[in-house]
Amino acid sequence: MYQAGLVLLFLFLPASLLYYGNPLEHLPGTDNGVFLYGGQQLLAGRIPYLDFWDHKGPLIYFVNALGLAFAKGSRWGVWGMEFIFLALTAAGMHQTARGQWGKAAGIAAVVYWAYALGQVGHYKYFNDSNYTEAYSLLFNVAAVYFWAWSARSKQARWGWFAMGLSTGFSLLLRPNNIGIQVSIILAEFVAAAAKREVRDFIKKASFLALGLSSTLAVFAVWFLWHGALSDFVDAVFTYNAYYAQKNQTRGFAVSYSAMMAGSFNKLGWFPFIGYGVLLFLWVQRQARQKKLDPRFENIFILMLLIGLPLETILSSISGRVFFHYIMIWTPYLGLLAGVLVKEALTKIPSPAMEKYAPAVLLAMTLATLSAVNLPVLAGYAQLGKYFLARDNQPLEAQSAIVQYIGDVTEPGDRVLVWGNTVWINFMADRVSPTRYSYQFPLFMPGYATESRVLDFLAALQAAPPVLIVEPQADTAEMLPINPDLRAAATQAQVGMPAGMPLAFEYIHENYCIVREFNDTLIYRLKSNAGCE
């Protein structure tokens, strides 16, 4: 019964989060749309960075491609992939904390992890899913799990090798998502130095490096084989360096302070007080022994103490204050809750408490989650009824813009979407005429060059899009096509890149507005019927 309750918990928690981004009731968001489009293009035989540009790591497109393949192109497949990732992350959080501090700590860790994820994640606030941070959580928790396993196993080197694999996968989602693996290395190095076992640490770290390099080598060879390795490096590393540089104009201290203030607003006092309590207890124990306690549990807590501050820094490097970056902190917060529950229970030693507390805590947790999530449960019931009686109704939310594109274009026609709403290309199943399916990089200071812009223009001229779709542009990132909107964008923080006037001139000479959907303009080739 207890094990069945745990399985229910591991399924309930991701379901309660993912409901808010379910494909039947919500259109994709910006990042989600880029990744869905990338997965779709990958299945069509196109190569990331070479045929479609983005600055995230490549693994996200393979995850999306796999989900789309399973569901025959439906977003529900990617939604299901994220559900699996989160369920496995929940199980990994529980098993890791349980292995260190007992059953009650395991339950507390996974519940607080999910609570924190709901508070800072994109699910409820953006009504969206499919972000790189969500997938990294599994690989990061796996790294901690294998680290703890290696400390108990005679085959420690294979635990470190598995940690290396997880580091590679997380790195290939987003380079600054690997704070937890770095924290493990730092904590182990401190412990090895204190015990004068640095040589043993180097041996273990070499297996981590082997696992990491194996993962990266597979992707590097794949991109090299397809002639896209330099494009990969350019987009993921070169662009992101300029991206961080641009957004740090206010200074790192400003963005870091805003991120910390936002985390306090969303999570309250517990992370800060809990961290302070754990730090006090840890320092007190070291002072009592007058040296570093060599036991693994002590090194594990040192990893948490190092890792959480490190993660706050990594989350602020980009200079953008996006609170879903805090998602990557949540494994630390869950484990922090677990160890504090263990500390509290040790103050009331009782065989009965040790025996019955986990089952009682699990029952209370499931009951509370059910009560708090009654609207979610009712929503899933409605989804179930819809699926059973849908009578050929669509399984995903529909868009009038996408419907219009489908009506006036043919499969194989190209559609340019101006801005970052690439989900329109994905849902319409219309490929962009240029690898810059969104054009932010063409306006990025330092990265944008005249040759890049002219390559973009040459792609438009070589394969003119049948339609150009211009939703309201983020004028902090780029300029609108429409000259009136461009003139009105007086608060724009970007200049006109060299070569872009030629691109605007080409569009104005060959396209005119044929339709308007709220704040979205539709342009069509003047040579086609229906254009004024």
LINZI-V376048 format. One record per residue. N is the residue number from 1. RES is the residue in three letters. SS is DSSP state (hx for helix, st for strand, lp for the rest). Layout:
# LINZI-V376048
n:N res:RES ss:SS
n:N res:RES ss:SS
This chain:
# LINZI-V376048
n:1 res:MET ss:lp
n:2 res:TYR ss:hx
n:3 res:GLN ss:hx
n:4 res:ALA ss:hx
n:5 res:GLY ss:hx
n:6 res:LEU ss:hx
n:7 res:VAL ss:hx
n:8 res:LEU ss:hx
n:9 res:LEU ss:hx
n:10 res:PHE ss:hx
n:11 res:LEU ss:hx
n:12 res:PHE ss:hx
n:13 res:LEU ss:hx
n:14 res:PRO ss:hx
n:15 res:ALA ss:hx
n:16 res:SER ss:hx
n:17 res:LEU ss:hx
n:18 res:LEU ss:hx
n:19 res:TYR ss:hx
n:20 res:TYR ss:hx
n:21 res:GLY ss:hx
n:22 res:ASN ss:lp
n:23 res:PRO ss:lp
n:24 res:LEU ss:lp
n:25 res:GLU ss:lp
n:26 res:HIS ss:lp
n:27 res:LEU ss:lp
n:28 res:PRO ss:lp
n:29 res:GLY ss:lp
n:30 res:THR ss:hx
n:31 res:ASP ss:hx
n:32 res:ASN ss:hx
n:33 res:GLY ss:hx
n:34 res:VAL ss:hx
n:35 res:PHE ss:hx
n:36 res:LEU ss:hx
n:37 res:TYR ss:hx
n:38 res:GLY ss:hx
n:39 res:GLY ss:hx
n:40 res:GLN ss:hx
n:41 res:GLN ss:hx
n:42 res:LEU ss:hx
n:43 res:LEU ss:hx
n:44 res:ALA ss:lp
n:45 res:GLY ss:lp
n:46 res:ARG ss:lp
n:47 res:ILE ss:lp
n:48 res:PRO ss:st
n:49 res:TYR ss:lp
n:50 res:LEU ss:lp
n:51 res:ASP ss:lp
n:52 res:PHE ss:st
n:53 res:TRP ss:lp
n:54 res:ASP ss:lp
n:55 res:HIS ss:lp
n:56 res:LYS ss:lp
n:57 res:GLY ss:lp
n:58 res:PRO ss:lp
n:59 res:LEU ss:hx
n:60 res:ILE ss:hx
n:61 res:TYR ss:hx
n:62 res:PHE ss:hx
n:63 res:VAL ss:hx
n:64 res:ASN ss:hx
n:65 res:ALA ss:hx
n:66 res:LEU ss:hx
n:67 res:GLY ss:hx
n:68 res:LEU ss:hx
n:69 res:ALA ss:hx
n:70 res:PHE ss:hx
n:71 res:ALA ss:lp
n:72 res:LYS ss:lp
n:73 res:GLY ss:lp
n:74 res:SER ss:lp
n:75 res:ARG ss:hx
n:76 res:TRP ss:hx
n:77 res:GLY ss:hx
n:78 res:VAL ss:hx
n:79 res:TRP ss:hx
n:80 res:GLY ss:hx
n:81 res:MET ss:hx
n:82 res:GLU ss:hx
n:83 res:PHE ss:hx
n:84 res:ILE ss:hx
n:85 res:PHE ss:hx
n:86 res:LEU ss:hx
n:87 res:ALA ss:hx
n:88 res:LEU ss:hx
n:89 res:THR ss:hx
n:90 res:ALA ss:hx
n:91 res:ALA ss:hx
n:92 res:GLY ss:hx
n:93 res:MET ss:hx
n:94 res:HIS ss:hx
n:95 res:GLN ss:hx
n:96 res:THR ss:hx
n:97 res:ALA ss:hx
n:98 res:ARG ss:hx
n:99 res:GLY ss:hx
n:100 res:GLN ss:hx
n:101 res:TRP ss:hx
n:102 res:GLY ss:lp
n:103 res:LYS ss:hx
n:104 res:ALA ss:hx
n:105 res:ALA ss:hx
n:106 res:GLY ss:hx
n:107 res:ILE ss:hx
n:108 res:ALA ss:hx
n:109 res:ALA ss:hx
n:110 res:VAL ss:hx
n:111 res:VAL ss:hx
n:112 res:TYR ss:hx
n:113 res:TRP ss:hx
n:114 res:ALA ss:hx
n:115 res:TYR ss:hx
n:116 res:ALA ss:hx
n:117 res:LEU ss:hx
n:118 res:GLY ss:hx
n:119 res:GLN ss:hx
n:120 res:VAL ss:hx
n:121 res:GLY ss:lp
n:122 res:HIS ss:hx
n:123 res:TYR ss:hx
n:124 res:LYS ss:hx
n:125 res:TYR ss:hx
n:126 res:PHE ss:hx
n:127 res:ASN ss:lp
n:128 res:ASP ss:lp
n:129 res:SER ss:lp
n:130 res:ASN ss:lp
n:131 res:TYR ss:lp
n:132 res:THR ss:hx
n:133 res:GLU ss:hx
n:134 res:ALA ss:hx
n:135 res:TYR ss:hx
n:136 res:SER ss:hx
n:137 res:LEU ss:hx
n:138 res:LEU ss:hx
n:139 res:PHE ss:hx
n:140 res:ASN ss:hx
n:141 res:VAL ss:hx
n:142 res:ALA ss:hx
n:143 res:ALA ss:hx
n:144 res:VAL ss:hx
n:145 res:TYR ss:hx
n:146 res:PHE ss:hx
n:147 res:TRP ss:hx
n:148 res:ALA ss:hx
n:149 res:TRP ss:hx
n:150 res:SER ss:hx
n:151 res:ALA ss:hx
n:152 res:ARG ss:hx
n:153 res:SER ss:lp
n:154 res:LYS ss:lp
n:155 res:GLN ss:lp
n:156 res:ALA ss:hx
n:157 res:ARG ss:hx
n:158 res:TRP ss:hx
n:159 res:GLY ss:hx
n:160 res:TRP ss:hx
n:161 res:PHE ss:hx
n:162 res:ALA ss:hx
n:163 res:MET ss:hx
n:164 res:GLY ss:hx
n:165 res:LEU ss:hx
n:166 res:SER ss:hx
n:167 res:THR ss:hx
n:168 res:GLY ss:hx
n:169 res:PHE ss:hx
n:170 res:SER ss:hx
n:171 res:LEU ss:hx
n:172 res:LEU ss:lp
n:173 res:LEU ss:lp
n:174 res:ARG ss:lp
n:175 res:PRO ss:hx
n:176 res:ASN ss:hx
n:177 res:ASN ss:hx
n:178 res:ILE ss:lp
n:179 res:GLY ss:hx
n:180 res:ILE ss:hx
n:181 res:GLN ss:hx
n:182 res:VAL ss:hx
n:183 res:SER ss:hx
n:184 res:ILE ss:hx
n:185 res:ILE ss:hx
n:186 res:LEU ss:hx
n:187 res:ALA ss:hx
n:188 res:GLU ss:hx
n:189 res:PHE ss:hx
n:190 res:VAL ss:hx
n:191 res:ALA ss:hx
n:192 res:ALA ss:hx
n:193 res:ALA ss:hx
n:194 res:ALA ss:hx
n:195 res:LYS ss:hx
n:196 res:ARG ss:lp
n:197 res:GLU ss:lp
n:198 res:VAL ss:hx
n:199 res:ARG ss:hx
n:200 res:ASP ss:hx
n:201 res:PHE ss:hx
n:202 res:ILE ss:hx
n:203 res:LYS ss:hx
n:204 res:LYS ss:hx
n:205 res:ALA ss:hx
n:206 res:SER ss:hx
n:207 res:PHE ss:hx
n:208 res:LEU ss:hx
n:209 res:ALA ss:hx
n:210 res:LEU ss:hx
n:211 res:GLY ss:hx
n:212 res:LEU ss:hx
n:213 res:SER ss:hx
n:214 res:SER ss:hx
n:215 res:THR ss:hx
n:216 res:LEU ss:hx
n:217 res:ALA ss:hx
n:218 res:VAL ss:hx
n:219 res:PHE ss:hx
n:220 res:ALA ss:hx
n:221 res:VAL ss:hx
n:222 res:TRP ss:hx
n:223 res:PHE ss:hx
n:224 res:LEU ss:hx
n:225 res:TRP ss:hx
n:226 res:HIS ss:lp
n:227 res:GLY ss:lp
n:228 res:ALA ss:lp
n:229 res:LEU ss:hx
n:230 res:SER ss:hx
n:231 res:ASP ss:hx
n:232 res:PHE ss:hx
n:233 res:VAL ss:hx
n:234 res:ASP ss:hx
n:235 res:ALA ss:hx
n:236 res:VAL ss:hx
n:237 res:PHE ss:hx
n:238 res:THR ss:hx
n:239 res:TYR ss:hx
n:240 res:ASN ss:hx
n:241 res:ALA ss:hx
n:242 res:TYR ss:hx
n:243 res:TYR ss:hx
n:244 res:ALA ss:hx
n:245 res:GLN ss:hx
n:246 res:LYS ss:hx
n:247 res:ASN ss:hx
n:248 res:GLN ss:lp
n:249 res:THR ss:lp
n:250 res:ARG ss:lp
n:251 res:GLY ss:lp
n:252 res:PHE ss:hx
n:253 res:ALA ss:hx
n:254 res:VAL ss:hx
n:255 res:SER ss:hx
n:256 res:TYR ss:hx
n:257 res:SER ss:hx
n:258 res:ALA ss:hx
n:259 res:MET ss:hx
n:260 res:MET ss:hx
n:261 res:ALA ss:hx
n:262 res:GLY ss:hx
n:263 res:SER ss:hx
n:264 res:PHE ss:hx
n:265 res:ASN ss:hx
n:266 res:LYS ss:hx
n:267 res:LEU ss:hx
n:268 res:GLY ss:lp
n:269 res:TRP ss:lp
n:270 res:PHE ss:hx
n:271 res:PRO ss:hx
n:272 res:PHE ss:hx
n:273 res:ILE ss:hx
n:274 res:GLY ss:hx
n:275 res:TYR ss:hx
n:276 res:GLY ss:hx
n:277 res:VAL ss:hx
n:278 res:LEU ss:hx
n:279 res:LEU ss:hx
n:280 res:PHE ss:hx
n:281 res:LEU ss:hx
n:282 res:TRP ss:hx
n:283 res:VAL ss:hx
n:284 res:GLN ss:hx
n:285 res:ARG ss:hx
n:286 res:GLN ss:hx
n:287 res:ALA ss:hx
n:288 res:ARG ss:hx
n:289 res:GLN ss:hx
n:290 res:LYS ss:lp
n:291 res:LYS ss:lp
n:292 res:LEU ss:lp
n:293 res:ASP ss:lp
n:294 res:PRO ss:lp
n:295 res:ARG ss:lp
n:296 res:PHE ss:hx
n:297 res:GLU ss:hx
n:298 res:ASN ss:hx
n:299 res:ILE ss:hx
n:300 res:PHE ss:hx
n:301 res:ILE ss:hx
n:302 res:LEU ss:hx
n:303 res:MET ss:hx
n:304 res:LEU ss:hx
n:305 res:LEU ss:hx
n:306 res:ILE ss:hx
n:307 res:GLY ss:hx
n:308 res:LEU ss:hx
n:309 res:PRO ss:hx
n:310 res:LEU ss:hx
n:311 res:GLU ss:hx
n:312 res:THR ss:hx
n:313 res:ILE ss:hx
n:314 res:LEU ss:hx
n:315 res:SER ss:lp
n:316 res:SER ss:lp
n:317 res:ILE ss:lp
n:318 res:SER ss:lp
n:319 res:GLY ss:lp
n:320 res:ARG ss:lp
n:321 res:VAL ss:lp
n:322 res:PHE ss:lp
n:323 res:PHE ss:hx
n:324 res:HIS ss:hx
n:325 res:TYR ss:hx
n:326 res:ILE ss:hx
n:327 res:MET ss:hx
n:328 res:ILE ss:hx
n:329 res:TRP ss:hx
n:330 res:THR ss:hx
n:331 res:PRO ss:hx
n:332 res:TYR ss:hx
n:333 res:LEU ss:hx
n:334 res:GLY ss:hx
n:335 res:LEU ss:hx
n:336 res:LEU ss:hx
n:337 res:ALA ss:hx
n:338 res:GLY ss:hx
n:339 res:VAL ss:hx
n:340 res:LEU ss:hx
n:341 res:VAL ss:hx
n:342 res:LYS ss:hx
n:343 res:GLU ss:hx
n:344 res:ALA ss:hx
n:345 res:LEU ss:hx
n:346 res:THR ss:hx
n:347 res:LYS ss:lp
n:348 res:ILE ss:lp
n:349 res:PRO ss:lp
n:350 res:SER ss:lp
n:351 res:PRO ss:hx
n:352 res:ALA ss:hx
n:353 res:MET ss:hx
n:354 res:GLU ss:hx
n:355 res:LYS ss:hx
n:356 res:TYR ss:hx
n:357 res:ALA ss:hx
n:358 res:PRO ss:hx
n:359 res:ALA ss:hx
n:360 res:VAL ss:hx
n:361 res:LEU ss:hx
n:362 res:LEU ss:hx
n:363 res:ALA ss:hx
n:364 res:MET ss:hx
n:365 res:THR ss:hx
n:366 res:LEU ss:hx
n:367 res:ALA ss:hx
n:368 res:THR ss:hx
n:369 res:LEU ss:hx
n:370 res:SER ss:hx
n:371 res:ALA ss:hx
n:372 res:VAL ss:hx
n:373 res:ASN ss:lp
n:374 res:LEU ss:hx
n:375 res:PRO ss:hx
n:376 res:VAL ss:hx
n:377 res:LEU ss:hx
n:378 res:ALA ss:hx
n:379 res:GLY ss:hx
n:380 res:TYR ss:hx
n:381 res:ALA ss:hx
n:382 res:GLN ss:hx
n:383 res:LEU ss:hx
n:384 res:GLY ss:hx
n:385 res:LYS ss:hx
n:386 res:TYR ss:hx
n:387 res:PHE ss:hx
n:388 res:LEU ss:hx
n:389 res:ALA ss:lp
n:390 res:ARG ss:lp
n:391 res:ASP ss:lp
n:392 res:ASN ss:lp
n:393 res:GLN ss:lp
n:394 res:PRO ss:lp
n:395 res:LEU ss:lp
n:396 res:GLU ss:lp
n:397 res:ALA ss:lp
n:398 res:GLN ss:lp
n:399 res:SER ss:lp
n:400 res:ALA ss:hx
n:401 res:ILE ss:hx
n:402 res:VAL ss:hx
n:403 res:GLN ss:hx
n:404 res:TYR ss:hx
n:405 res:ILE ss:hx
n:406 res:GLY ss:hx
n:407 res:ASP ss:hx
n:408 res:VAL ss:hx
n:409 res:THR ss:lp
n:410 res:GLU ss:lp
n:411 res:PRO ss:lp
n:412 res:GLY ss:lp
n:413 res:ASP ss:lp
n:414 res:ARG ss:lp
n:415 res:VAL ss:st
n:416 res:LEU ss:st
n:417 res:VAL ss:st
n:418 res:TRP ss:st
n:419 res:GLY ss:lp
n:420 res:ASN ss:lp
n:421 res:THR ss:lp
n:422 res:VAL ss:lp
n:423 res:TRP ss:hx
n:424 res:ILE ss:hx
n:425 res:ASN ss:hx
n:426 res:PHE ss:hx
n:427 res:MET ss:hx
n:428 res:ALA ss:hx
n:429 res:ASP ss:lp
n:430 res:ARG ss:lp
n:431 res:VAL ss:lp
n:432 res:SER ss:lp
n:433 res:PRO ss:lp
n:434 res:THR ss:lp
n:435 res:ARG ss:lp
n:436 res:TYR ss:lp
n:437 res:SER ss:lp
n:438 res:TYR ss:lp
n:439 res:GLN ss:lp
n:440 res:PHE ss:hx
n:441 res:PRO ss:hx
n:442 res:LEU ss:hx
n:443 res:PHE ss:hx
n:444 res:MET ss:lp
n:445 res:PRO ss:lp
n:446 res:GLY ss:lp
n:447 res:TYR ss:lp
n:448 res:ALA ss:lp
n:449 res:THR ss:lp
n:450 res:GLU ss:hx
n:451 res:SER ss:hx
n:452 res:ARG ss:hx
n:453 res:VAL ss:hx
n:454 res:LEU ss:hx
n:455 res:ASP ss:hx
n:456 res:PHE ss:hx
n:457 res:LEU ss:hx
n:458 res:ALA ss:hx
n:459 res:ALA ss:hx
n:460 res:LEU ss:hx
n:461 res:GLN ss:hx
n:462 res:ALA ss:hx
n:463 res:ALA ss:lp
n:464 res:PRO ss:lp
n:465 res:PRO ss:lp
n:466 res:VAL ss:lp
n:467 res:LEU ss:st
n:468 res:ILE ss:st
n:469 res:VAL ss:st
n:470 res:GLU ss:st
n:471 res:PRO ss:lp
n:472 res:GLN ss:lp
n:473 res:ALA ss:lp
n:474 res:ASP ss:lp
n:475 res:THR ss:lp
n:476 res:ALA ss:lp
n:477 res:GLU ss:lp
n:478 res:MET ss:lp
n:479 res:LEU ss:lp
n:480 res:PRO ss:lp
n:481 res:ILE ss:lp
n:482 res:ASN ss:lp
n:483 res:PRO ss:hx
n:484 res:ASP ss:hx
n:485 res:LEU ss:hx
n:486 res:ARG ss:hx
n:487 res:ALA ss:hx
n:488 res:ALA ss:hx
n:489 res:ALA ss:lp
n:490 res:THR ss:lp
n:491 res:GLN ss:lp
n:492 res:ALA ss:lp
n:493 res:GLN ss:lp
n:494 res:VAL ss:lp
n:495 res:GLY ss:lp
n:496 res:MET ss:lp
n:497 res:PRO ss:lp
n:498 res:ALA ss:lp
n:499 res:GLY ss:lp
n:500 res:MET ss:hx
n:501 res:PRO ss:hx
n:502 res:LEU ss:hx
n:503 res:ALA ss:hx
n:504 res:PHE ss:hx
n:505 res:GLU ss:hx
n:506 res:TYR ss:hx
n:507 res:ILE ss:hx
n:508 res:HIS ss:hx
n:509 res:GLU ss:hx
n:510 res:ASN ss:hx
n:511 res:TYR ss:st
n:512 res:CYS ss:st
n:513 res:ILE ss:st
n:514 res:VAL ss:st
n:515 res:ARG ss:st
n:516 res:GLU ss:st
n:517 res:PHE ss:st
n:518 res:ASN ss:lp
n:519 res:ASP ss:lp
n:520 res:THR ss:st
n:521 res:LEU ss:st
n:522 res:ILE ss:st
n:523 res:TYR ss:st
n:524 res:ARG ss:st
n:525 res:LEU ss:st
n:526 res:LYS ss:lp
n:527 res:SER ss:lp
n:528 res:ASN ss:lp
n:529 res:ALA ss:lp
n:530 res:GLY ss:lp
n:531 res:CYS ss:lp
n:532 res:GLU ss:lp
